[in-house]
Amino acid sequence: MTVIFTAFIFTSNLRAQDGEKLFKQNCAVCHTSHTDQMLTGPGLKGIFDRAPKGDWLKKWILNNEKLIKSGDAYANKIYTQYGKAAMSVFEGQLSDQDVDAIIAFMKAPLPVPAPDVVTTTTGGGATAEVKQGIDPLYLILGGIVILAILLGALRSVRTSLQNSVNRTEGKEENPEITFWQEAKNWMSGNRRLVGVFCIIIAFVGMKGCWDACYKIGVYYDWKTQKGYHPEQPIKFSHKLHAGDNEIACQYCHSSVEKSRHAGIPTVNICMNCHKGISSGPQYKEKEIAKIYEAAGFDARKGIYVDGKQNPISWIKVYTLPDHVYFNHSQHVVVGKIECATCHGDVKSMTTVEQKNPLTMKWCIDCHRQTEVAMEGNAYYDRLHKALKEKYAGQYDVKFTVEKIGGLECAKCHY
């Protein structure tokens, strides 16, 4: 029992937060650490050459709003440069030591891959290197096995020595009992101690389960920070359509404002444009011909052929577990959340890939930080006014989604 308890404690220590883990949990949703790739926010490569010296970066991470309001020139410069997009405030959520650890991780060079590197291919032809190493859990399990063998050997030696002494003193030898029987005898004689151990192990186990569930991502690799990126049946470029041609997301995903599902465009939606556009800048007629085949459209005659229609088998990129309820219309219409907040800068993607981990922690953090969009909504105006009167003079209350029950379990799980 003591061995198991020690193993739990040791495992907990191994999983203690470091700078890399803190960065992935709090910053990686919007920023890359060692590249200049733009996600929701700018890449952080070269940040220490750009940002003012001293503790400016630490102040910015903890409370960028406070730094902007103070009139800091560089803070206001980058706030304006990136479209005055609000960055999360981590004051109260992260300690000074946490921020120091994140900054230390950002300063450290990327680790050089060990020889034992496996190259895997993701959707869209991209490659990702996954470093193979020894999981600390295996080391712990190996240690437990070695301790168990040592305990068994020492138990056998102890029994032999005790029987030798008994024979010398003319006493009866101790009967042979199994390890499990001896353990049961010990536990029956030390019930209170066993009870304390069981309670501690139960709480440690529940905390471990909570942490594991809290960070489960859907098709998301935390090591490479890459999500699901499948190859689609038709090479549809979001960069060309949504970016260069500025076609609104809602034109193809027409149910996003009316339903919990954003919807996948039908062949008819494609044909609204491509009945007259038969060639593209990159793939020419090749990919558009697949649309014609699905629509049963004879491009040479300009007519539809009855019985030739069939749907396009698009591959879904964002998939939530069955026990999770998410409503697109609630977020897009009521919450006024931009598509890029969850899906990344789709307008710059050729093929869509999952940019965010979609963990429960990621959603909860968003609900804690996102203020309710109340403009033009009489219900929220009345509620906000009542809250301001209730907390007048006490402290500044941010009317976030959390304040209207955004953290209640039944909101997403029922």
Secondary structure, 3 states (H helix, E strand, C coil): CHHHHHHHHHHHHHCCCCHHHHHHHHCCCCCCCCCCCCCCCCCCCCHHHHCCCCCHHHHHHHCHHHHHHCCCHHHHHHHHHCCCCCCCCCECCECHHHHHHHHHHHHCCCCCCCCCEEEEECHHHCEEEEECCCCHHHHHHHHHHHHHHHHHHHHHHHHHHHHHHHHHCCCCCCCCCCHHHHHHHHHHHCHHHHHHHHHHHHHHHHHHHHHHHHCCCCCCECCCCECCCCCCCCCCCHHHHHHHCCCCHHHHCCCCCCCCCCCCCCHHHHHHHHCCCCCECCCEHHHHHHHHHHHCEECCCCEECCCCCCCCCCCCCCCCCCCCCCCHHHHHHHCCCCHHHHHCCHHHCCCCCCCCCCCHHHHHHHHHHCECCCCCCHHHHHHHHHHHHHCCCCCCCCCEHHHHCCCCHHHHCC
